[in-house]
Amino acid sequence: MHTRGKVPHFTLRPHPVVSILFILVMIVGILIAMSFFSMEEGTGDYRRKGITTLTLTGIINICLAILATSKLWFSHLWKKNSTHARHKQHTKHHPATRERNFRRNR
């Protein structure tokens, strides 16, 4: 959480659209798998389809969970060039650079 003034900025929370998609995929996948398991008549075909549906739902949900929380996992990618700005400010005010610029401008 970063603050500017007195208003907090929640920059590391999960992405809301991906979070909603995560929940929808989970609910729909479980409902489809349950419908396949309820159609089971001893042949095993629907059971195999239900297990496949649950497996695919799980894989998609894992990918969506990583995508939704990517700001937490890869926070260095979401910083707005803070290291570059600090480096630029440091070199601008460094005594050696200041003397060099002073000699160049004379």
N, CA, C and O atoms as a printed pandas DataFrame, in Angstrom:
     atom_number atom_name residue_name chain_id  residue_number  x_coord  y_coord  z_coord
0              1         N          MET        A               1    0.848   -1.156    0.000
1              2        CA          MET        A               1    0.000    0.000    0.000
2              3         C          MET        A               1    0.906    1.236    0.000
3              4         O          MET        A               1    1.758    1.392    0.875
4              5         N          HIS        A               2    0.719    2.071   -0.949
5              6        CA          HIS        A               2    1.472    3.308   -1.053
6              7         C          HIS        A               2    0.532    4.465   -0.746
7              8         O          HIS        A               2   -0.651    4.426   -1.083
8              9         N          THR        A               3    1.068    5.485   -0.109
9             10        CA          THR        A               3    0.219    6.623    0.206
10            11         C          THR        A               3    0.799    7.888   -0.389
11            12         O          THR        A               3    2.008    8.114   -0.352
12            13         N          ARG        A               4   -0.057    8.686   -0.924
13            14        CA          ARG        A               4    0.270   10.032   -1.382
14            15         C          ARG        A               4   -0.631   10.952   -0.599
15            16         O          ARG        A               4   -1.851   10.934   -0.762
16            17         N          GLY        A               5   -0.039   11.742    0.234
17            18        CA          GLY        A               5   -0.861   12.579    1.096
18            19         C          GLY        A               5   -1.524   11.715    2.139
19            20         O          GLY        A               5   -0.839   11.020    2.890
20            21         N          LYS        A               6   -2.848   11.742    2.205
21            22        CA          LYS        A               6   -3.560   10.964    3.212
22            23         C          LYS        A               6   -4.462    9.902    2.605
23            24         O          LYS        A               6   -5.174    9.216    3.339
24            25         N          VAL        A               7   -4.452    9.746    1.288
25            26        CA          VAL        A               7   -5.319    8.783    0.623
26            27         C          VAL        A               7   -4.504    7.536    0.287
27            28         O          VAL        A               7   -3.540    7.627   -0.474
28            29         N          PRO        A               8   -4.871    6.357    0.842
29            30        CA          PRO        A               8   -4.091    5.157    0.543
30            31         C          PRO        A               8   -4.385    4.644   -0.862
31            32         O          PRO        A               8   -5.521    4.704   -1.333
32            33         N          HIS        A               9   -3.356    4.143   -1.518
33            34        CA          HIS        A               9   -3.494    3.524   -2.842
34            35         C          HIS        A               9   -3.218    2.038   -2.682
35            36         O          HIS        A               9   -2.101    1.645   -2.345
36            37         N          PHE        A              10   -4.214    1.222   -2.919
37            38        CA          PHE        A              10   -4.057   -0.215   -2.789
38            39         C          PHE        A              10   -3.597   -0.775   -4.130
39            40         O          PHE        A              10   -4.418   -1.192   -4.947
40            41         N          THR        A              11   -2.297   -0.783   -4.353
41            42        CA          THR        A              11   -1.765   -1.184   -5.652
42            43         C          THR        A              11   -1.531   -2.672   -5.747
43            44         O          THR        A              11   -1.406   -3.191   -6.856
44            45         N          LEU        A              12   -1.466   -3.388   -4.628
45            46        CA          LEU        A              12   -1.132   -4.801   -4.678
46            47         C          LEU        A              12   -2.343   -5.716   -4.485
47            48         O          LEU        A              12   -2.163   -6.917   -4.283
48            49         N          ARG        A              13   -3.548   -5.199   -4.539
49            50        CA          ARG        A              13   -4.708   -6.068   -4.396
50            51         C          ARG        A              13   -4.906   -6.866   -5.693
51            52         O          ARG        A              13   -4.450   -6.440   -6.754
52            53         N          PRO        A              14   -5.581   -8.017   -5.614
53            54        CA          PRO        A              14   -5.820   -8.821   -6.822
54            55         C          PRO        A              14   -6.660   -8.059   -7.843
55            56         O          PRO        A              14   -7.491   -7.224   -7.487
56            57         N          HIS        A              15   -6.430   -8.359   -9.102
57            58        CA          HIS        A              15   -7.155   -7.693  -10.185
58            59         C          HIS        A              15   -8.637   -8.072  -10.091
59            60         O          HIS        A              15   -8.961   -9.259  -10.059
60            61         N          PRO        A              16   -9.542   -7.084  -10.045
61            62        CA          PRO        A              16  -10.959   -7.397   -9.809
62            63         C          PRO        A              16  -11.620   -8.179  -10.938
63            64         O          PRO        A              16  -12.421   -9.073  -10.664
64            65         N          VAL        A              17  -11.318   -7.879  -12.175
65            66        CA          VAL        A              17  -11.956   -8.584  -13.298
66            67         C          VAL        A              17  -11.513  -10.046  -13.318
67            68         O          VAL        A              17  -12.333  -10.943  -13.516
68            69         N          VAL        A              18  -10.233  -10.282  -13.116
69            70        CA          VAL        A              18   -9.719  -11.651  -13.121
70            71         C          VAL        A              18  -10.259  -12.419  -11.914
71            72         O          VAL        A              18  -10.516  -13.619  -12.010
72            73         N          SER        A              19  -10.432  -11.743  -10.792
73            74        CA          SER        A              19  -10.992  -12.395   -9.611
74            75         C          SER        A              19  -12.435  -12.835   -9.854
75            76         O          SER        A              19  -12.826  -13.934   -9.463
76            77         N          ILE        A              20  -13.217  -11.982  -10.495
77            78        CA          ILE        A              20  -14.608  -12.345  -10.824
78            79         C          ILE        A              20  -14.629  -13.493  -11.824
79            80         O          ILE        A              20  -15.436  -14.414  -11.694
80            81         N          LEU        A              21  -13.753  -13.449  -12.817
81            82        CA          LEU        A              21  -13.659  -14.535  -13.792
82            83         C          LEU        A              21  -13.251  -15.838  -13.113
83            84         O          LEU        A              21  -13.757  -16.903  -13.466
84            85         N          PHE        A              22  -12.345  -15.766  -12.146
85            86        CA          PHE        A              22  -11.918  -16.936  -11.376
86            87         C          PHE        A              22  -13.118  -17.600  -10.699
87            88         O          PHE        A              22  -13.292  -18.816  -10.771
88            89         N          ILE        A              23  -13.939  -16.784  -10.044
89            90        CA          ILE        A              23  -15.110  -17.316   -9.337
90            91         C          ILE        A              23  -16.121  -17.909  -10.314
91            92         O          ILE        A              23  -16.676  -18.978  -10.061
92            93         N          LEU        A              24  -16.363  -17.215  -11.433
93            94        CA          LEU        A              24  -17.316  -17.723  -12.429
94            95         C          LEU        A              24  -16.870  -19.044  -13.031
95            96         O          LEU        A              24  -17.670  -19.970  -13.167
96            97         N          VAL        A              25  -15.581  -19.137  -13.398
97            98        CA          VAL        A              25  -15.065  -20.381  -13.987
98            99         C          VAL        A              25  -15.183  -21.522  -12.982
99           100         O          VAL        A              25  -15.538  -22.641  -13.351
100          101         N          MET        A              26  -14.884  -21.243  -11.712
101          102        CA          MET        A              26  -14.971  -22.285  -10.695
102          103         C          MET        A              26  -16.407  -22.774  -10.531
103          104         O          MET        A              26  -16.648  -23.980  -10.477
104          105         N          ILE        A              27  -17.361  -21.846  -10.451
105          106        CA          ILE        A              27  -18.765  -22.232  -10.252
106          107         C          ILE        A              27  -19.293  -23.000  -11.460
107          108         O          ILE        A              27  -19.920  -24.049  -11.312
108          109         N          VAL        A              28  -19.036  -22.470  -12.657
109          110        CA          VAL        A              28  -19.539  -23.129  -13.872
110          111         C          VAL        A              28  -18.896  -24.500  -14.050
111          112         O          VAL        A              28  -19.577  -25.461  -14.408
112          113         N          GLY        A              29  -17.595  -24.599  -13.804
113          114        CA          GLY        A              29  -16.907  -25.883  -13.947
114          115         C          GLY        A              29  -17.428  -26.929  -12.986
115          116         O          GLY        A              29  -17.615  -28.086  -13.361
116          117         N          ILE        A              30  -17.664  -26.528  -11.746
117          118        CA          ILE        A              30  -18.190  -27.483  -10.759
118          119         C          ILE        A              30  -19.611  -27.893  -11.116
119          120         O          ILE        A              30  -19.967  -29.061  -10.968
120          121         N          LEU        A              31  -20.426  -26.958  -11.582
121          122        CA          LEU        A              31  -21.809  -27.304  -11.956
122          123         C          LEU        A              31  -21.843  -28.251  -13.155
123          124         O          LEU        A              31  -22.635  -29.192  -13.181
124          125         N          ILE        A              32  -20.990  -28.004  -14.141
125          126        CA          ILE        A              32  -20.946  -28.908  -15.307
126          127         C          ILE        A              32  -20.475  -30.288  -14.885
127          128         O          ILE        A              32  -21.036  -31.292  -15.322
128          129         N          ALA        A              33  -19.443  -30.353  -14.034
129          130        CA          ALA        A              33  -18.950  -31.651  -13.569
130          131         C          ALA        A              33  -20.011  -32.384  -12.761
131          132         O          ALA        A              33  -20.161  -33.599  -12.892
132          133         N          MET        A              34  -20.757  -31.646  -11.918
133          134        CA          MET        A              34  -21.821  -32.283  -11.144
134          135         C          MET        A              34  -22.922  -32.827  -12.053
135          136         O          MET        A              34  -23.512  -33.869  -11.768
136          137         N          SER        A              35  -23.194  -32.116  -13.148
137          138        CA          SER        A              35  -24.223  -32.618  -14.069
138          139         C          SER        A              35  -23.751  -33.892  -14.755
139          140         O          SER        A              35  -24.548  -34.796  -15.003
140          141         N          PHE        A              36  -22.450  -33.970  -15.067
141          142        CA          PHE        A              36  -21.920  -35.208  -15.658
142          143         C          PHE        A              36  -21.971  -36.355  -14.653
143          144         O          PHE        A              36  -22.326  -37.475  -15.019
144          145         N          PHE        A              37  -21.623  -36.092  -13.392
145          146        CA          PHE        A              37  -21.656  -37.154  -12.382
146          147         C          PHE        A              37  -23.078  -37.607  -12.083
147          148         O          PHE        A              37  -23.295  -38.771  -11.746
148          149         N          SER        A              38  -24.050  -36.705  -12.203
149          150        CA          SER        A              38  -25.443  -37.100  -11.932
150          151         C          SER        A              38  -26.031  -37.920  -13.081
151          152         O          SER        A              38  -27.012  -38.637  -12.885
152          153         N          MET        A              39  -25.440  -37.823  -14.283
153          154        CA          MET        A              39  -25.921  -38.606  -15.420
154          155         C          MET        A              39  -25.335  -40.015  -15.450
155          156         O          MET        A              39  -25.642  -40.794  -16.352
156          157         N          GLU        A              40  -24.508  -40.343  -14.486
157          158        CA          GLU        A              40  -23.818  -41.633  -14.477
158          159         C          GLU        A              40  -24.827  -42.781  -14.395
159          160         O          GLU        A              40  -25.691  -42.810  -13.518
160          161         N          GLU        A              41  -24.694  -43.722  -15.328
161          162        CA          GLU        A              41  -25.591  -44.884  -15.358
162          163         C          GLU        A              41  -24.797  -46.183  -15.309
163          164         O          GLU        A              41  -25.293  -47.234  -15.715
164          165         N          GLY        A              42  -23.577  -46.110  -14.818
165          166        CA          GLY        A              42  -22.778  -47.332  -14.726
166          167         C          GLY        A              42  -21.865  -47.554  -15.912
167          168         O          GLY        A              42  -21.087  -48.508  -15.906
168          169         N          THR        A              43  -21.930  -46.695  -16.948
169          170        CA          THR        A              43  -21.079  -46.908  -18.120
170          171         C          THR        A              43  -19.689  -46.317  -17.938
171          172         O          THR        A              43  -18.736  -46.808  -18.542
172          173         N          GLY        A              44  -19.549  -45.297  -17.139
173          174        CA          GLY        A              44  -18.242  -44.689  -16.908
174          175         C          GLY        A              44  -17.910  -43.553  -17.849
175          176         O          GLY        A              44  -16.949  -42.822  -17.609
176          177         N          ASP        A              45  -18.688  -43.380  -18.930
177          178        CA          ASP        A              45  -18.402  -42.303  -19.874
178          179         C          ASP        A              45  -18.606  -40.935  -19.239
179          180         O          ASP        A              45  -17.771  -40.042  -19.385
180          181         N          TYR        A              46  -19.708  -40.778  -18.543
181          182        CA          TYR        A              46  -19.989  -39.479  -17.931
182          183         C          TYR        A              46  -19.034  -39.190  -16.771
183          184         O          TYR        A              46  -18.675  -38.039  -16.525
184          185         N          ARG        A              47  -18.625  -40.253  -16.056
185          186        CA          ARG        A              47  -17.660  -40.062  -14.965
186          187         C          ARG        A              47  -16.338  -39.535  -15.521
187          188         O          ARG        A              47  -15.735  -38.637  -14.935
188          189         N          ARG        A              48  -15.893  -40.077  -16.627
189          190        CA          ARG        A              48  -14.661  -39.625  -17.271
190          191         C          ARG        A              48  -14.789  -38.163  -17.726
191          192         O          ARG        A              48  -13.847  -37.384  -17.583
192          193         N          LYS        A              49  -15.950  -37.796  -18.270
193          194        CA          LYS        A              49  -16.182  -36.409  -18.684
194          195         C          LYS        A              49  -16.201  -35.481  -17.467
195          196         O          LYS        A              49  -15.685  -34.365  -17.535
196          197         N          GLY        A              50  -16.784  -35.927  -16.367
197          198        CA          GLY        A              50  -16.818  -35.122  -15.149
198          199         C          GLY        A              50  -15.428  -34.890  -14.578
199          200         O          GLY        A              50  -15.106  -33.783  -14.145
200          201         N          ILE        A              51  -14.599  -35.940  -14.578
201          202        CA          ILE        A              51  -13.232  -35.795  -14.075
202          203         C          ILE        A              51  -12.420  -34.886  -14.993
203          204         O          ILE        A              51  -11.629  -34.072  -14.518
204          205         N          THR        A              52  -12.611  -35.021  -16.300
205          206        CA          THR        A              52  -11.917  -34.147  -17.256
206          207         C          THR        A              52  -12.336  -32.691  -17.062
207          208         O          THR        A              52  -11.504  -31.784  -17.104
208          209         N          THR        A              53  -13.633  -32.478  -16.851
209          210        CA          THR        A              53  -14.130  -31.120  -16.618
210          211         C          THR        A              53  -13.531  -30.528  -15.345
211          212         O          THR        A              53  -13.123  -29.367  -15.337
212          213         N          LEU        A              54  -13.475  -31.312  -14.276
213          214        CA          LEU        A              54  -12.876  -30.826  -13.031
214          215         C          LEU        A              54  -11.385  -30.538  -13.195
215          216         O          LEU        A              54  -10.876  -29.568  -12.633
216          217         N          THR        A              55  -10.689  -31.368  -13.956
217          218        CA          THR        A              55   -9.256  -31.162  -14.187
218          219         C          THR        A              55   -9.018  -29.868  -14.964
219          220         O          THR        A              55   -8.163  -29.064  -14.593
220          221         N          LEU        A              56   -9.775  -29.672  -16.038
221          222        CA          LEU        A              56   -9.623  -28.445  -16.828
222          223         C          LEU        A              56  -10.011  -27.204  -16.020
223          224         O          LEU        A              56   -9.370  -26.158  -16.128
224          225         N          THR        A              57  -11.063  -27.331  -15.215
225          226        CA          THR        A              57  -11.461  -26.213  -14.367
226          227         C          THR        A              57  -10.357  -25.875  -13.373
227          228         O          THR        A              57  -10.070  -24.701  -13.139
228          229         N          GLY        A              58   -9.741  -26.887  -12.791
229          230        CA          GLY        A              58   -8.645  -26.669  -11.855
230          231         C          GLY        A              58   -7.450  -25.991  -12.503
231          232         O          GLY        A              58   -6.869  -25.071  -11.926
232          233         N          ILE        A              59   -7.074  -26.441  -13.708
233          234        CA          ILE        A              59   -5.936  -25.848  -14.414
234          235         C          ILE        A              59   -6.222  -24.389  -14.768
235          236         O          ILE        A              59   -5.368  -23.522  -14.583
236          237         N          ILE        A              60   -7.422  -24.123  -15.276
237          238        CA          ILE        A              60   -7.786  -22.742  -15.632
238          239         C          ILE        A              60   -7.817  -21.867  -14.383
239          240         O          ILE        A              60   -7.381  -20.717  -14.428
240          241         N          ASN        A              61   -8.330  -22.397  -13.260
241          242        CA          ASN        A              61   -8.385  -21.611  -12.024
242          243         C          ASN        A              61   -6.998  -21.329  -11.459
243          244         O          ASN        A              61   -6.767  -20.252  -10.911
244          245         N          ILE        A              62   -6.083  -22.266  -11.580
245          246        CA          ILE        A              62   -4.705  -22.013  -11.127
246          247         C          ILE        A              62   -4.088  -20.891  -11.954
247          248         O          ILE        A              62   -3.443  -19.999  -11.403
248          249         N          CYS        A              63   -4.281  -20.928  -13.274
249          250        CA          CYS        A              63   -3.754  -19.859  -14.134
250          251         C          CYS        A              63   -4.390  -18.510  -13.798
251          252         O          CYS        A              63   -3.702  -17.491  -13.757
252          253         N          LEU        A              64   -5.690  -18.504  -13.562
253          254        CA          LEU        A              64   -6.371  -17.256  -13.212
254          255         C          LEU        A              64   -5.934  -16.736  -11.843
255          256         O          LEU        A              64   -5.836  -15.525  -11.642
256          257         N          ALA        A              65   -5.673  -17.642  -10.904
257          258        CA          ALA        A              65   -5.211  -17.214   -9.581
258          259         C          ALA        A              65   -3.827  -16.575   -9.679
259          260         O          ALA        A              65   -3.561  -15.569   -9.022
260          261         N          ILE        A              66   -2.950  -17.153  -10.490
261          262        CA          ILE        A              66   -1.620  -16.564  -10.686
262          263         C          ILE        A              66   -1.753  -15.213  -11.371
263          264         O          ILE        A              66   -1.065  -14.260  -11.005
264          265         N          LEU        A              67   -2.630  -15.125  -12.361
265          266        CA          LEU        A              67   -2.833  -13.870  -13.069
266          267         C          LEU        A              67   -3.438  -12.796  -12.159
267          268         O          LEU        A              67   -3.039  -11.633  -12.222
268          269         N          ALA        A              68   -4.388  -13.177  -11.324
269          270        CA          ALA        A              68   -5.037  -12.203  -10.439
270          271         C          ALA        A              68   -4.076  -11.667   -9.389
271          272         O          ALA        A              68   -4.170  -10.503   -8.999
272          273         N          THR        A              69   -3.160  -12.499   -8.932
273          274        CA          THR        A              69   -2.230  -12.077   -7.876
274          275         C          THR        A              69   -0.836  -11.785   -8.419
275          276         O          THR        A              69    0.138  -11.825   -7.667
276          277         N          SER        A              70   -0.728  -11.498   -9.694
277          278        CA          SER        A              70    0.598  -11.278  -10.292
278          279         C          SER        A              70    1.297  -10.056   -9.711
279          280         O          SER        A              70    2.526   -9.999   -9.694
280          281         N          LYS        A              71    0.535   -9.083   -9.238
281          282        CA          LYS        A              71    1.161   -7.908   -8.622
282          283         C          LYS        A              71    1.854   -8.278   -7.310
283          284         O          LYS        A              71    2.824   -7.632   -6.914
284          285         N          LEU        A              72    1.362   -9.306   -6.646
285          286        CA          LEU        A              72    2.013   -9.757   -5.422
286          287         C          LEU        A              72    3.250  -10.600   -5.725
287          288         O          LEU        A              72    4.273  -10.478   -5.051
288          289         N          TRP        A              73    3.151  -11.460   -6.749
289          290        CA          TRP        A              73    4.270  -12.349   -7.092
290          291         C          TRP        A              73    5.400  -11.595   -7.780
291          292         O          TRP        A              73    6.574  -11.844   -7.506
292          293         N          PHE        A              74    5.046  -10.673   -8.673
293          294        CA          PHE        A              74    6.048   -9.973   -9.486
294          295         C          PHE        A              74    5.946   -8.475   -9.262
295          296         O          PHE        A              74    5.755   -7.714  -10.211
296          297         N          SER        A              75    6.075   -8.044   -8.005
297          298        CA          SER        A              75    5.877   -6.628   -7.692
298          299         C          SER        A              75    6.940   -5.746   -8.336
299          300         O          SER        A              75    6.695   -4.563   -8.571
300          301         N          HIS        A              76    8.118   -6.299   -8.627
301          302        CA          HIS        A              76    9.162   -5.485   -9.251
302          303         C          HIS        A              76    8.774   -5.038  -10.654
303          304         O          HIS        A              76    9.313   -4.051  -11.154
304          305         N          LEU        A              77    7.852   -5.744  -11.296
305          306        CA          LEU        A              77    7.419   -5.362  -12.639
306          307         C          LEU        A              77    6.381   -4.238  -12.615
307          308         O          LEU        A              77    6.144   -3.594  -13.638
308          309         N          TRP        A              78    5.763   -3.998  -11.456
309          310        CA          TRP        A              78    4.684   -3.028  -11.370
310          311         C          TRP        A              78    5.136   -1.685  -10.835
311          312         O          TRP        A              78    4.351   -0.738  -10.814
312          313         N          LYS        A              79    6.388   -1.579  -10.400
313          314        CA          LYS        A              79    6.875   -0.294   -9.928
314          315         C          LYS        A              79    7.087    0.620  -11.122
315          316         O          LYS        A              79    7.549    0.175  -12.173
316          317         N          LYS        A              80    6.763    1.863  -10.973
317          318        CA          LYS        A              80    6.834    2.795  -12.100
318          319         C          LYS        A              80    8.234    3.397  -12.197
319          320         O          LYS        A              80    8.419    4.587  -11.945
320          321         N          ASN        A              81    9.209    2.584  -12.559
321          322        CA          ASN        A              81   10.595    2.997  -12.756
322          323         C          ASN        A              81   11.137    3.778  -11.562
323          324         O          ASN        A              81   11.823    4.786  -11.733
324          325         N          SER        A              82   10.830    3.317  -10.374
325          326        CA          SER        A              82   11.273    4.045   -9.187
326          327         C          SER        A              82   12.789    4.014   -9.067
327          328         O          SER        A              82   13.393    4.986   -8.614
328          329         N          THR        A              83   13.409    2.914   -9.465
329          330        CA          THR        A              83   14.864    2.850   -9.348
330          331         C          THR        A              83   15.520    3.787  -10.349
331          332         O          THR        A              83   16.557    4.378  -10.051
332          333         N          HIS        A              84   14.941    3.929  -11.519
333          334        CA          HIS        A              84   15.510    4.827  -12.526
334          335         C          HIS        A              84   15.397    6.279  -12.080
335          336         O          HIS        A              84   16.324    7.066  -12.270
336          337         N          ALA        A              85   14.265    6.630  -11.490
337          338        CA          ALA        A              85   14.076    8.002  -11.036
338          339         C          ALA        A              85   15.049    8.332   -9.906
339          340         O          ALA        A              85   15.610    9.427   -9.855
340          341         N          ARG        A              86   15.243    7.358   -8.989
341          342        CA          ARG        A              86   16.181    7.600   -7.893
342          343         C          ARG        A              86   17.606    7.721   -8.415
343          344         O          ARG        A              86   18.373    8.562   -7.945
344          345         N          HIS        A              87   17.961    6.888   -9.382
345          346        CA          HIS        A              87   19.308    6.945   -9.954
346          347         C          HIS        A              87   19.537    8.270  -10.678
347          348         O          HIS        A              87   20.598    8.882  -10.557
348          349         N          LYS        A              88   18.539    8.699  -11.422
349          350        CA          LYS        A              88   18.660    9.967  -12.142
350          351         C          LYS        A              88   18.818   11.130  -11.167
351          352         O          LYS        A              88   19.634   12.026  -11.386
352          353         N          GLN        A              89   18.030   11.110  -10.084
353          354        CA          GLN        A              89   18.128   12.169   -9.089
354          355         C          GLN        A              89   19.488   12.119   -8.389
355          356         O          GLN        A              89   20.076   13.161   -8.098
356          357         N          HIS        A              90   19.982   10.918   -8.120
357          358        CA          HIS        A              90   21.268   10.772   -7.451
358          359         C          HIS        A              90   22.396   11.327   -8.311
359          360         O          HIS        A              90   23.248   12.065   -7.815
360          361         N          THR        A              91   22.411   10.978   -9.598
361          362        CA          THR        A              91   23.486   11.453  -10.467
362          363         C          THR        A              91   23.364   12.948  -10.723
363          364         O          THR        A              91   24.371   13.624  -10.932
364          365         N          LYS        A              92   22.147   13.467  -10.709
365          366        CA          LYS        A              92   21.960   14.900  -10.946
366          367         C          LYS        A              92   22.564   15.726   -9.807
367          368         O          LYS        A              92   23.126   16.795  -10.044
368          369         N          HIS        A              93   22.448   15.231   -8.578
369          370        CA          HIS        A              93   22.919   15.979   -7.414
370          371         C          HIS        A              93   24.270   15.485   -6.874
371          372         O          HIS        A              93   24.744   15.984   -5.853
372          373         N          HIS        A              94   24.879   14.532   -7.538
373          374        CA          HIS        A              94   26.173   14.017   -7.078
374          375         C          HIS        A              94   27.247   15.092   -7.277
375          376         O          HIS        A              94   27.249   15.769   -8.305
376          377         N          PRO        A              95   28.161   15.261   -6.311
377          378        CA          PRO        A              95   29.170   16.323   -6.424
378          379         C          PRO        A              95   30.035   16.225   -7.684
379          380         O          PRO        A              95   30.372   17.252   -8.272
380          381         N          ALA        A              96   30.391   15.037   -8.100
381          382        CA          ALA        A              96   31.241   14.902   -9.284
382          383         C          ALA        A              96   30.500   15.358  -10.539
383          384         O          ALA        A              96   31.089   16.018  -11.395
384          385         N          THR        A              97   29.248   15.026  -10.657
385          386        CA          THR        A              97   28.456   15.430  -11.815
386          387         C          THR        A              97   28.200   16.925  -11.792
387          388         O          THR        A              97   28.238   17.577  -12.835
388          389         N          ARG        A              98   27.942   17.470  -10.624
389          390        CA          ARG        A              98   27.695   18.893  -10.500
390          391         C          ARG        A              98   28.934   19.690  -10.933
391          392         O          ARG        A              98   28.807   20.693  -11.636
392          393         N          GLU        A              99   30.134   19.249  -10.514
393          394        CA          GLU        A              99   31.372   19.940  -10.902
394          395         C          GLU        A              99   31.610   19.834  -12.405
395          396         O          GLU        A              99   32.033   20.798  -13.042
396          397         N          ARG        A             100   31.337   18.665  -12.963
397          398        CA          ARG        A             100   31.518   18.473  -14.398
398          399         C          ARG        A             100   30.591   19.385  -15.181
399          400         O          ARG        A             100   31.016   20.004  -16.157
400          401         N          ASN        A             101   29.325   19.480  -14.769
401          402        CA          ASN        A             101   28.370   20.361  -15.427
402          403         C          ASN        A             101   28.751   21.830  -15.251
403          404         O          ASN        A             101   28.554   22.641  -16.156
404          405         N          PHE        A             102   29.296   22.165  -14.085
405          406        CA          PHE        A             102   29.721   23.540  -13.841
406          407         C          PHE        A             102   30.876   23.913  -14.775
407          408         O          PHE        A             102   30.890   25.005  -15.343
408          409         N          ARG        A             103   31.851   22.996  -14.931
409          410        CA          ARG        A             103   32.982   23.269  -15.838
410          411         C          ARG        A             103   32.526   23.339  -17.280
411          412         O          ARG        A             103   33.045   24.148  -18.050
412          413         N          ARG        A             104   31.582   22.524  -17.658
413          414        CA          ARG        A             104   31.101   22.488  -19.046
414          415         C          ARG        A             104   30.345   23.758  -19.386
415          416         O          ARG        A             104   30.443   24.232  -20.518
416          417         N          ASN        A             105   29.603   24.322  -18.462
417          418        CA          ASN        A             105   28.782   25.507  -18.712
418          419         C          ASN        A             105   29.594   26.810  -18.673
419          420         O          ASN        A             105   29.063   27.849  -19.065
420          421         N          ARG        A             106   30.840   26.804  -18.226
421          422        CA          ARG        A             106   31.637   28.032  -18.191
422          423         C          ARG        A             106   32.163   28.414  -19.510
423          424         O          ARG        A             106   32.852   29.427  -19.629
